[in-house]
Amino acid sequence: MAQKKKPIIPEGPEPEVYKRERWRHASNFVKVLIIVILNVGLVGSAIDRQSRGFHLKMQQELLTAVFVLFCDLTILVPTILEADSVVVTDDKMTIKCLFFKKTLAWSDIIEFKSSGFVRVSTVRTRRGFFFLNKRTLPQYPQLEESIRKHLGTELKTV
């Protein structure tokens, strides 16, 4: 019988793990599914009506396109870029989002913004940005304190 390999445990302090509840993660998949169905349904409806010879009003189709774009930008993009879990170590921060995982060295982070009245904070890098939801990540104040400690920035109330 083959022996199981023992996991390699890194030297140094334990990484800090901040992970939200699974039902919140699952609800984001439902949000994405609904938005994708909305996109496909509205565009597919216009294509179907056009192929059947119905006259399409340009104003109505433009309004539909603006509505779909609005939903995509206000719901889909933040849902995809919102962190599901954050792992903080001495040399890096790993952010796991809905469909991907990104490991960032502390030197790659350009800016960390947190406001007292907005429910999300923003981690900005050279290649993009990520959202940290203050209400869904457990122990968010400790996470913010840890990020500020590693970045060497003071807490500023915006």
C-alpha positions in Angstrom: 0.0 0.0 0.0 1.3 3.4 -1.0 2.2 5.8 1.8 0.6 9.2 1.9 2.9 12.1 1.5 3.1 14.4 4.4 2.3 18.0 3.6 5.2 20.4 3.6 4.7 22.9 6.4 6.4 26.2 5.7 8.7 27.6 8.3 7.7 30.8 10.1 4.5 32.2 11.5 1.1 30.7 10.5 -0.6 32.5 7.6 -3.7 34.5 8.6 -6.7 33.1 6.7 -9.9 35.2 6.3 -12.7 33.2 4.6 -16.4 34.0 4.3 -19.3 31.6 4.7 -19.9 29.1 2.0 -23.5 30.1 1.4 -22.3 33.7 0.6 -19.9 32.2 -1.9 -22.7 30.1 -3.5 -25.0 33.1 -3.7 -22.4 34.8 -5.9 -22.5 31.9 -8.3 -26.3 32.4 -8.5 -25.9 36.2 -9.1 -23.5 35.5 -12.0 -25.8 32.8 -13.4 -28.8 35.3 -13.3 -26.8 38.0 -15.0 -25.5 35.6 -17.7 -29.1 34.4 -18.4 -30.2 38.1 -18.6 -27.5 38.9 -21.1 -28.2 35.8 -23.3 -32.0 36.2 -23.0 -32.2 39.8 -24.0 -29.7 39.6 -26.8 -31.1 36.3 -28.0 -34.6 37.8 -28.0 -33.5 40.6 -30.3 -31.8 38.2 -32.6 -34.8 35.9 -32.8 -37.2 38.8 -33.5 -34.9 40.1 -36.2 -34.6 36.7 -37.8 -38.4 36.3 -37.9 -38.8 39.5 -39.7 -40.2 41.7 -36.9 -39.4 45.4 -37.0 -37.0 46.3 -34.2 -37.2 49.8 -32.7 -33.6 51.1 -32.4 -34.5 53.2 -29.3 -35.9 50.1 -27.5 -32.9 48.0 -28.4 -30.5 50.7 -27.4 -32.2 51.0 -24.1 -32.0 47.2 -23.6 -28.3 47.3 -24.4 -27.7 50.1 -21.9 -29.7 48.2 -19.2 -27.6 45.0 -19.8 -24.4 47.0 -19.7 -25.5 48.7 -16.5 -26.3 45.3 -14.8 -22.9 43.9 -16.0 -20.9 46.8 -14.6 -22.8 47.2 -11.3 -23.4 43.5 -10.4 -21.3 41.2 -12.5 -17.9 42.9 -12.3 -17.9 43.5 -8.5 -19.2 40.0 -7.9 -16.4 38.4 -9.9 -13.7 40.6 -8.3 -14.9 40.3 -4.7 -12.6 38.3 -2.5 -14.0 35.0 -1.2 -10.9 34.4 1.0 -7.7 36.2 1.8 -4.5 34.6 3.1 -1.9 36.9 4.5 1.7 35.9 5.1 4.9 37.9 5.7 5.9 38.0 2.0 2.5 37.9 0.1 -1.2 38.1 0.1 -3.4 35.5 -1.7 -6.8 36.6 -2.8 -9.3 33.9 -4.0 -12.2 35.3 -6.0 -15.1 33.6 -7.6 -13.4 32.1 -10.6 -9.7 32.6 -9.9 -6.9 33.0 -7.3 -4.2 35.6 -7.3 -1.1 35.7 -5.2 0.3 39.2 -4.7 3.7 40.2 -3.3 3.4 43.1 -1.0 5.4 45.2 -3.4 2.9 44.6 -6.2 0.1 46.3 -4.2 -0.1 50.0 -5.3 -3.0 51.1 -3.1 -5.3 50.0 -0.3 -8.4 52.1 0.1 -10.9 51.6 2.9 -13.7 54.0 3.8 -15.8 54.1 6.8 -19.1 54.5 5.0 -18.6 52.1 2.0 -19.0 48.4 2.6 -16.0 47.4 0.4 -12.4 48.2 0.5 -10.2 48.1 -2.6 -6.8 46.5 -3.2 -5.3 48.0 -6.3 -2.3 46.5 -8.2 -0.6 47.5 -11.4 -2.7 45.0 -13.3 -6.1 45.3 -11.7 -8.0 45.6 -8.5 -9.9 43.5 -6.0 -12.8 44.2 -3.5 -12.8 43.1 0.1 -16.3 43.1 1.5 -16.2 44.4 5.1 -19.5 42.8 6.0 -18.9 39.2 4.7 -15.2 38.6 5.5 -14.8 37.5 9.1 -12.5 39.6 11.4 -12.3 42.3 8.7 -10.7 44.9 11.1 -7.8 42.4 11.8 -7.4 41.9 8.0 -7.3 45.6 7.4 -4.8 46.1 10.2 -2.6 43.3 8.8 -2.7 44.7 5.3 -1.8 48.2 6.6 1.0 46.8 8.7 2.6 45.0 5.7 2.1 47.9 3.4 3.4 50.4 6.0 0.4 52.7 5.7 -1.6 54.4 8.4 -5.3 54.2 8.8 -6.9 57.3 7.1 -10.6 57.9 7.3 -11.8 58.9 3.9 
